[in-house]
Amino acid sequence: MRNYNILITTMRLDIGGAETHIVELAKGLFREGFNVIAASAGGVYEKELTDSGIKVYHVPLDNKKPHNVVKAYCQLKSIIKENKIDLVHAHARIPGFICGLLHRGMGFPFVTTAHGTWKTGYGLRYITNWGQKTLAVSEDIRKYLLENYKIRDKDIKVTINGIDTDKFSPGIDCSDIENELKLRPEDMKIVYISRFDSDRGYIINKLLEIIPELSSCIPNLKVIMVGSGNILDSIMEKARKINDTAGQKTVIVTGSRTDINKFTALADLFIGFGRSSLEAMSAGKPLILAGNEGYIGILNKDSLEDAINSNFSGRGKNKVESEAFKNDILKVLRMSSEERKALGDFGRSVIESSYSVKRMVQDNIQVYAQLLEHE
């Protein structure tokens, strides 16, 4: 299982849990001896892939406009032929649809990964292609696939979001970020990292809504929000108004960054969900799991099972209301440093035992082998 040419396709390579999963997978496969090629509409993580020796192509895979679909189809067909691709691995609905069309005509082994649940109405179920084999990043997504698509259970493998525990570590030097943002040693820092898109808007706006109350209780509070997307401008405007009213810069919105491990490392409390929450756990940070799909709250031994079952998304739980959200945040920030460290150490131990990049890469290789070794 070495020296195969693997094409990984995705919509974009910007900040996001699925995108980071793809980057770590591509680098891990490359380290294992595969020749990995990536195709997407571009993004901030392209440089990390090219620096790792992975060839990257620009293909308009980020929208379903008919002329872009045709263009992407033609470009991918050329890439597959030119690079003698042995297997195509698609992530997200549009790349999966286009690669599925190519698979019918070209016959290459075809794998997909399901990173979340998608709407199935208006015929969307019928234009979704899950390939010959599918990886699901959690058990609840496996169930969603079985309930909504005609996929055989034996063709689905549950995997994980693998985390680089060296990159996301409590010992990371983040002094350059502290200097850049003019943070003081006495500041109490909340960090939130995600895509700033409308489908994430609920929890982002809830956090912004309660910041004035939080700041009145924690005068040295700093809320650092990292990411980019289609609601970034509105988030920056709301942050500006909060800061103007307070007469100080409580909310810092950085936009898109690739050095997110340093932002994670400087947190006294991390708020997030999905992959970013796993990265915070790896960095040994106290975590409040708050997602657009549901709220789990402070991660500890009591809430871990719910977190795992929803792939750290909160799916199946109620959305958080402002008062409960505020109270959980204050509870963590008012803990002693020893109590916060104990929460962080617990999260780090979970990642080290169950969420390594190496395991994620091996899961994918096992699925590839089922197709490549029967060619």
C-alpha positions as CSV (number, residue, x, y, z in Angstrom):
1,M,0.0,0.0,0.0
2,R,2.6,2.6,-1.0
3,N,3.4,4.8,-4.1
4,Y,-0.3,5.0,-5.1
5,N,-1.4,8.4,-6.5
6,I,-4.2,9.8,-4.4
7,L,-6.3,12.8,-5.4
8,I,-8.1,14.6,-2.6
9,T,-10.8,17.0,-3.6
10,T,-12.6,19.5,-1.4
11,M,-14.5,22.8,-1.8
12,R,-11.9,25.1,-0.2
13,L,-8.9,25.0,2.0
14,D,-9.8,27.8,4.4
15,I,-10.2,27.7,8.2
16,G,-12.6,25.0,9.3
17,G,-12.8,21.6,11.0
18,A,-13.2,19.6,7.8
19,E,-10.5,21.5,6.1
20,T,-8.0,20.9,8.9
21,H,-8.9,17.2,8.9
22,I,-8.2,17.1,5.1
23,V,-4.8,18.9,5.5
24,E,-3.7,16.5,8.3
25,L,-4.9,13.5,6.3
26,A,-3.0,14.6,3.2
27,K,0.2,15.2,5.1
28,G,-0.2,11.9,7.0
29,L,-0.7,10.0,3.8
30,F,2.3,11.7,2.2
31,R,4.4,10.6,5.2
32,E,3.2,7.1,4.7
33,G,4.6,7.0,1.2
34,F,1.6,8.0,-0.9
35,N,1.8,10.5,-3.7
36,V,-0.9,13.0,-2.6
37,I,-2.5,15.6,-4.9
38,A,-5.1,18.1,-3.7
39,A,-7.7,20.0,-5.7
40,S,-9.9,22.8,-4.3
41,A,-11.0,26.4,-5.0
42,G,-8.0,27.6,-2.9
43,G,-7.6,28.9,0.7
44,V,-5.1,29.7,3.4
45,Y,-4.0,26.1,4.0
46,E,-2.7,25.7,0.4
47,K,0.8,26.8,1.5
48,E,0.9,24.2,4.3
49,L,0.2,21.5,1.8
50,T,2.7,22.7,-0.8
51,D,5.4,23.2,2.0
52,S,4.8,19.5,2.8
53,G,5.5,18.4,-0.8
54,I,1.9,18.0,-1.9
55,K,0.9,19.3,-5.3
56,V,-2.1,21.6,-5.2
57,Y,-4.5,22.5,-8.1
58,H,-7.0,25.3,-8.2
59,V,-10.5,23.9,-9.3
60,P,-13.8,25.7,-8.8
61,L,-15.3,23.2,-6.4
62,D,-16.9,25.6,-4.0
63,N,-20.2,26.4,-5.8
64,K,-22.8,24.6,-8.0
65,K,-23.1,27.2,-10.8
66,P,-23.4,25.1,-14.0
67,H,-20.5,26.7,-15.7
68,N,-18.2,26.1,-12.7
69,V,-19.4,22.5,-12.4
70,V,-18.5,21.9,-16.1
71,K,-15.2,23.6,-15.7
72,A,-14.4,21.6,-12.5
73,Y,-15.4,18.3,-14.3
74,C,-13.0,19.0,-17.2
75,Q,-10.2,20.2,-15.0
76,L,-10.4,17.1,-12.7
77,K,-10.6,14.8,-15.6
78,S,-7.4,16.3,-16.9
79,I,-5.7,16.1,-13.5
80,I,-6.7,12.5,-13.1
81,K,-5.2,11.5,-16.5
82,E,-2.1,13.7,-16.2
83,N,-1.2,12.4,-12.7
84,K,-2.3,8.8,-13.3
85,I,-4.5,8.9,-10.3
86,D,-5.1,5.5,-8.6
87,L,-7.9,6.6,-6.2
88,V,-10.0,9.7,-5.7
89,H,-11.1,10.8,-2.3
90,A,-13.8,13.5,-2.2
91,H,-14.9,15.7,0.7
92,A,-18.2,17.7,0.7
93,R,-21.2,17.4,-1.6
94,I,-20.1,19.4,-4.7
95,P,-16.7,17.6,-5.1
96,G,-18.5,14.3,-4.4
97,F,-21.1,14.9,-7.1
98,I,-18.5,15.9,-9.7
99,C,-16.1,13.1,-8.8
100,G,-19.0,10.7,-8.9
101,L,-19.8,11.7,-12.5
102,L,-16.1,11.2,-13.4
103,H,-16.0,7.8,-11.6
104,R,-18.8,6.5,-13.8
105,G,-16.9,7.3,-17.0
106,M,-13.3,6.6,-15.8
107,G,-13.8,3.8,-13.3
108,F,-11.2,4.9,-10.7
109,P,-11.7,3.7,-7.1
110,F,-13.8,6.4,-5.4
111,V,-14.0,7.2,-1.6
112,T,-15.7,10.0,0.2
113,T,-15.7,11.3,3.8
114,A,-18.8,12.6,5.6
115,H,-17.8,15.4,8.0
116,G,-21.4,16.4,8.9
117,T,-25.1,16.0,8.1
118,W,-26.5,17.8,5.1
119,K,-30.0,18.7,4.0
120,T,-31.7,16.1,1.9
121,G,-34.8,17.9,0.6
122,Y,-35.5,19.3,-2.8
123,G,-33.9,16.4,-4.5
124,L,-30.5,17.0,-2.8
125,R,-30.4,13.4,-1.6
126,Y,-30.3,12.2,-5.2
127,I,-27.4,14.3,-6.4
128,T,-25.3,13.3,-3.4
129,N,-22.6,10.7,-4.2
130,W,-20.9,8.8,-1.4
131,G,-18.6,6.7,-3.6
132,Q,-17.8,3.1,-3.3
133,K,-16.7,3.4,0.3
134,T,-17.5,6.1,2.8
135,L,-15.7,7.3,6.0
136,A,-17.9,9.0,8.6
137,V,-16.2,11.1,11.3
138,S,-18.6,9.9,14.0
139,E,-21.1,7.3,14.9
140,D,-24.0,9.6,14.6
141,I,-23.0,10.5,11.1
142,R,-22.8,6.8,10.2
143,K,-26.4,6.5,11.4
144,Y,-27.4,9.6,9.3
145,L,-25.9,8.0,6.2
146,L,-27.7,4.7,6.8
147,E,-31.1,6.5,7.4
148,N,-30.9,8.9,4.5
149,Y,-28.9,7.3,1.7
150,K,-28.8,3.8,0.1
151,I,-25.4,2.9,1.5
152,R,-24.6,-0.5,2.8
153,D,-23.4,-0.6,6.4
154,K,-20.3,-2.6,5.4
155,D,-19.3,0.3,3.0
156,I,-19.1,2.8,5.9
157,K,-16.2,3.1,8.2
158,V,-16.3,5.3,11.3
159,T,-13.1,7.3,11.8
160,I,-12.0,10.3,13.9
161,N,-10.8,13.8,13.5
162,G,-7.1,13.2,14.2
163,I,-5.2,15.8,16.0
164,D,-1.4,16.6,15.9
165,T,-0.6,16.6,19.6
166,D,2.8,18.2,19.0
167,K,1.3,21.1,17.1
168,F,-1.5,21.6,19.6
169,S,0.3,21.4,22.8
170,P,0.3,23.2,26.2
171,G,3.9,24.1,25.6
172,I,3.5,26.2,22.4
173,D,5.2,29.6,22.5
174,C,2.5,32.2,21.8
175,S,4.3,35.3,23.0
176,D,4.4,36.7,19.4
177,I,0.6,36.6,19.3
178,E,0.3,38.1,22.8
179,N,2.6,41.0,21.7
180,E,0.7,41.4,18.4
181,L,-2.7,41.7,20.2
182,K,-1.2,43.8,23.1
183,L,-2.4,41.2,25.6
184,R,-1.3,41.6,29.2
185,P,-0.4,38.8,31.7
186,E,-3.4,39.7,33.8
187,D,-5.9,39.4,31.0
188,M,-8.4,36.6,31.1
189,K,-8.6,35.3,27.6
190,I,-11.5,33.5,25.9
191,V,-10.7,32.1,22.4
192,Y,-13.2,31.1,19.8
193,I,-12.1,29.7,16.4
194,S,-14.4,28.7,13.6
195,R,-15.7,29.6,10.2
196,F,-17.7,32.8,10.3
197,D,-20.5,31.7,8.1
198,S,-24.2,32.1,8.5
199,D,-24.6,28.4,9.5
200,R,-22.4,29.1,12.5
201,G,-24.1,32.4,13.3
202,Y,-26.3,31.4,16.3
203,I,-23.5,30.6,18.7
204,I,-21.2,33.4,17.5
205,N,-24.0,35.9,18.1
206,K,-24.9,34.4,21.5
207,L,-21.3,34.9,22.6
208,L,-21.2,38.5,21.4
209,E,-24.6,39.1,23.1
210,I,-23.3,38.2,26.5
211,I,-19.8,39.8,26.3
212,P,-20.9,43.1,28.0
213,E,-22.3,41.2,31.0
214,L,-19.2,38.9,31.1
215,S,-16.9,42.0,31.0
216,S,-18.8,43.6,33.9
217,C,-18.0,40.5,36.0
218,I,-14.5,40.0,34.6
219,P,-13.0,43.5,34.0
220,N,-9.8,42.2,32.4
221,L,-11.7,40.0,29.9
222,K,-10.5,39.6,26.3
223,V,-12.5,37.6,23.8
224,I,-10.4,36.6,20.8
225,M,-12.4,35.4,17.7
226,V,-10.5,33.8,14.9
227,G,-11.9,32.9,11.5
228,S,-13.4,34.2,8.3
229,G,-16.5,33.8,6.3
230,N,-19.7,35.4,4.9
231,I,-20.7,37.0,8.2
232,L,-17.2,38.3,9.1
233,D,-18.1,41.9,8.3
234,S,-21.2,41.9,10.5
235,I,-19.2,40.2,13.4
236,M,-16.5,42.9,13.1
237,E,-19.1,45.6,13.3
238,K,-20.8,44.1,16.3
239,A,-17.4,43.8,18.0
240,R,-16.6,47.4,17.2
241,K,-19.9,48.5,18.9
242,I,-19.2,46.4,22.0
243,N,-15.7,47.9,22.3
244,D,-16.9,51.5,21.7
245,T,-19.6,51.1,24.3
246,A,-17.2,49.7,26.8
247,G,-14.5,52.2,26.0
248,Q,-11.9,49.4,25.7
249,K,-11.0,46.7,23.3
250,T,-12.7,43.6,24.9
251,V,-13.4,41.8,21.6
252,I,-10.6,41.1,19.1
253,V,-11.6,39.7,15.7
254,T,-8.5,38.6,13.8
255,G,-9.9,37.3,10.6
256,S,-8.4,34.2,8.9
257,R,-5.2,32.8,10.4
258,T,-3.1,29.7,9.9
259,D,-1.2,29.9,13.2
260,I,-4.3,28.9,15.1
261,N,-2.4,26.5,17.4
262,K,-0.8,29.7,19.0
263,F,-4.2,31.2,19.5
264,T,-5.4,28.0,21.1
265,A,-2.4,27.9,23.4
266,L,-3.0,31.4,24.8
267,A,-6.6,30.7,25.9
268,D,-7.7,30.6,29.5
269,L,-11.0,29.2,28.2
270,F,-11.8,27.9,24.7
271,I,-15.3,28.0,23.3
272,G,-16.1,26.0,20.2
273,F,-17.2,22.7,18.8
274,G,-16.1,20.1,16.3
275,R,-12.4,19.9,15.3
276,S,-11.4,23.2,17.0
277,S,-12.7,21.8,20.3
278,L,-10.5,18.7,19.9
279,E,-7.5,21.0,19.2
280,A,-8.2,23.0,22.3
281,M,-8.3,19.7,24.3
282,S,-5.0,18.7,22.8
283,A,-3.6,22.0,24.0
284,G,-4.7,21.3,27.5
285,K,-7.3,24.1,27.6
286,P,-10.7,24.1,29.5
287,L,-13.4,23.8,27.0
288,I,-17.0,24.8,26.7
289,L,-18.7,22.8,23.9
290,A,-21.1,25.2,22.2
291,G,-22.2,24.5,18.6
292,N,-24.9,25.8,16.3
293,E,-26.6,22.4,16.4
294,G,-26.6,22.0,20.2
295,Y,-24.9,22.8,23.5
296,I,-23.1,20.4,25.8
297,G,-21.3,22.9,28.0
298,I,-18.2,22.5,30.1
299,L,-16.3,19.4,29.0
300,N,-15.5,17.1,31.9
301,K,-15.9,13.4,32.8
302,D,-19.7,13.8,33.1
303,S,-20.2,15.4,29.6
304,L,-17.6,13.4,27.7
305,E,-19.9,10.7,26.5
306,D,-22.4,13.2,25.0
307,A,-19.5,15.0,23.3
308,I,-18.1,11.8,21.8
309,N,-21.6,10.6,20.6
310,S,-22.1,13.9,18.7
311,N,-18.6,14.1,17.4
312,F,-18.1,17.2,19.6
313,S,-20.8,19.0,17.8
314,G,-23.8,19.0,20.2
315,R,-26.1,17.4,17.6
316,G,-29.2,16.2,19.4
317,K,-28.9,18.7,22.2
318,N,-30.8,21.9,22.7
319,K,-29.3,25.2,21.6
320,V,-27.9,27.3,24.5
321,E,-29.7,30.3,26.0
322,S,-27.8,33.3,27.0
323,E,-28.1,32.9,30.8
324,A,-26.9,29.3,30.9
325,F,-24.0,30.2,28.5
326,K,-22.9,33.1,30.6
327,N,-23.1,31.1,33.8
328,D,-20.9,28.3,32.4
329,I,-18.3,30.8,31.2
330,L,-18.2,32.6,34.5
331,K,-18.0,29.2,36.3
332,V,-14.8,28.3,34.4
333,L,-13.2,31.8,34.6
334,R,-13.8,32.0,38.4
335,M,-12.1,28.6,38.9
336,S,-8.6,28.6,40.4
337,S,-5.7,28.1,37.9
338,E,-5.3,24.6,39.3
339,E,-8.9,23.7,38.7
340,R,-8.7,25.0,35.1
341,K,-5.5,23.1,34.5
342,A,-7.2,19.9,35.8
343,L,-10.0,20.3,33.2
344,G,-7.3,20.9,30.5
345,D,-5.3,17.9,31.5
346,F,-8.4,15.7,31.3
347,G,-9.1,16.9,27.7
348,R,-5.5,16.4,26.7
349,S,-5.5,12.8,28.0
350,V,-8.7,12.1,25.9
351,I,-6.9,13.3,22.7
352,E,-3.7,11.4,23.4
353,S,-5.6,8.1,24.0
354,S,-8.2,8.3,21.2
355,Y,-7.8,11.0,18.6
356,S,-4.3,10.8,17.1
357,V,-3.5,11.7,13.5
358,K,-1.8,8.4,13.0
359,R,-5.1,6.5,13.8
360,M,-7.1,8.7,11.4
361,V,-4.6,8.1,8.6
362,Q,-4.6,4.3,9.1
363,D,-8.4,4.3,9.0
364,N,-8.3,5.9,5.6
365,I,-5.5,3.5,4.3
366,Q,-7.6,0.5,5.4
367,V,-10.5,1.8,3.3
368,Y,-8.3,2.6,0.3
369,A,-6.9,-1.0,0.5
370,Q,-10.3,-2.5,0.1
371,L,-10.5,-0.9,-3.3
372,L,-6.9,-0.7,-4.5
373,E,-6.0,-4.3,-3.6
374,H,-8.9,-5.6,-5.7
375,E,-8.0,-3.7,-8.8
